[in-house]
Amino acid sequence: MSAKKKKRIPEFHNEDAEREFWSTHDSADFIDWEKSRQVSFPALKPTLKSISIRLPESMIAQLKVEANKRDIPYQSLVKMYLAEKLREEAKRQAQRD
């Protein structure tokens, strides 16, 4: 166990200032990691951002039909399709590396 006194973490005016500070400082100088404990945040939801995308009306109609078969909103189906494609691309990239 380290007997060295830990430094006080400064107050930050915004996240950019905090990010800059931690990019140039070692957290071990400020936090006694031996006393830390693991926590989880099961209800934490990812931050969402709305976007606007122009799609052909026929594509939207197809999406609505497919979404209706699954009894979900078509926007949710679009997110599922995008997530699936991104996973495939990440897997393909990992295999190349």
Beta strands, then each sheet from edge to edge (+ up, - down):
end
